Amino acid sequence: MPFVNIKITKEEQPATPEQKHALIEGTTKLLQDTLGKNPKSTVVIIDEIETDNYGLGGESITEKRKRGE
């Protein structure tokens, strides 16, 4: 059973339900087409992470974005 965890940051304009559906559908199809995995047993989870809870280079993404990085 394939298990895919997609992590994205929560944005001011968050991913729409339609975009999330496309991610789930596309990921499932990719695993089916590439590895022959059964779509009925493919699990796709999307985690939306607050930018305060995501760090890069020793600081939060929130702080980096405040500086325009």
The 8 nearest C-alpha neighbors of each residue, nearest first, counted from 0:
[[1, 40, 41, 2, 42, 36, 37, 39],
 [2, 0, 41, 42, 3, 40, 36, 30],
 [1, 3, 42, 43, 41, 0, 4, 44],
 [4, 2, 43, 42, 44, 5, 1, 41],
 [3, 5, 44, 43, 45, 6, 2, 46],
 [6, 4, 45, 44, 46, 3, 7, 43],
 [7, 5, 46, 45, 47, 4, 8, 48],
 [8, 6, 47, 48, 46, 9, 5, 45],
 [7, 9, 48, 47, 49, 50, 10, 6],
 [10, 8, 49, 47, 48, 13, 7, 50],
 [9, 11, 13, 12, 8, 14, 49, 50],
 [12, 10, 13, 9, 14, 8, 49, 50],
 [11, 13, 10, 14, 9, 15, 8, 18],
 [14, 12, 10, 9, 11, 15, 8, 47],
 [13, 15, 18, 19, 16, 12, 10, 9],
 [14, 16, 18, 17, 13, 19, 12, 20],
 [15, 17, 19, 18, 20, 14, 21, 13],
 [18, 16, 20, 15, 19, 21, 14, 22],
 [19, 17, 21, 15, 20, 16, 14, 22],
 [20, 18, 22, 16, 21, 17, 23, 15],
 [19, 21, 17, 23, 18, 22, 24, 16],
 [20, 22, 18, 24, 19, 23, 25, 17],
 [23, 21, 19, 25, 20, 24, 26, 18],
 [24, 22, 20, 26, 21, 25, 43, 27],
 [23, 25, 21, 27, 22, 26, 20, 28],
 [26, 24, 28, 22, 27, 23, 21, 29],
 [27, 25, 29, 23, 28, 24, 22, 30],
 [26, 28, 24, 30, 25, 29, 38, 23],
 [29, 27, 31, 25, 30, 26, 32, 24],
 [28, 30, 26, 32, 31, 27, 33, 25],
 [31, 29, 33, 27, 34, 28, 32, 36],
 [30, 32, 36, 35, 28, 29, 34, 33],
 [33, 31, 29, 30, 35, 28, 34, 36],
 [32, 34, 30, 31, 29, 35, 36, 28],
 [35, 33, 30, 36, 31, 32, 29, 37],
 [34, 36, 31, 32, 33, 30, 37, 38],
 [37, 35, 31, 34, 30, 38, 41, 1],
 [36, 38, 39, 40, 31, 41, 35, 0],
 [39, 37, 41, 40, 27, 36, 31, 28],
 [40, 38, 37, 41, 42, 36, 27, 0],
 [39, 41, 0, 38, 37, 42, 1, 36],
 [42, 40, 1, 38, 39, 0, 2, 27],
 [41, 43, 2, 1, 3, 40, 44, 0],
 [44, 42, 3, 4, 23, 2, 41, 45],
 [45, 43, 4, 5, 3, 46, 42, 23],
 [44, 46, 5, 6, 4, 47, 43, 7],
 [47, 45, 6, 5, 48, 7, 44, 4],
 [46, 48, 7, 8, 9, 6, 45, 49],
 [47, 49, 8, 9, 7, 50, 46, 52],
 [48, 50, 9, 52, 51, 8, 47, 53],
 [49, 51, 61, 53, 60, 52, 8, 48],
 [52, 50, 49, 59, 61, 53, 60, 54],
 [53, 51, 50, 49, 48, 54, 59, 60],
 [54, 52, 50, 59, 51, 60, 49, 55],
 [55, 53, 59, 58, 60, 57, 52, 56],
 [54, 56, 57, 58, 59, 60, 53, 63],
 [55, 57, 58, 54, 59, 60, 63, 53],
 [56, 58, 55, 54, 59, 60, 53, 63],
 [59, 57, 54, 55, 56, 60, 62, 63],
 [60, 58, 54, 61, 62, 51, 53, 55],
 [59, 61, 63, 50, 62, 54, 53, 64],
 [62, 60, 50, 59, 64, 51, 63, 65],
 [63, 61, 65, 59, 60, 64, 66, 58],
 [64, 62, 60, 68, 66, 65, 61, 67],
 [63, 65, 67, 68, 66, 61, 62, 60],
 [64, 66, 62, 63, 67, 61, 68, 60],
 [67, 65, 64, 63, 68, 62, 61, 60],
 [66, 68, 64, 65, 63, 62, 61, 60],
 [67, 64, 63, 66, 65, 60, 62, 61]]
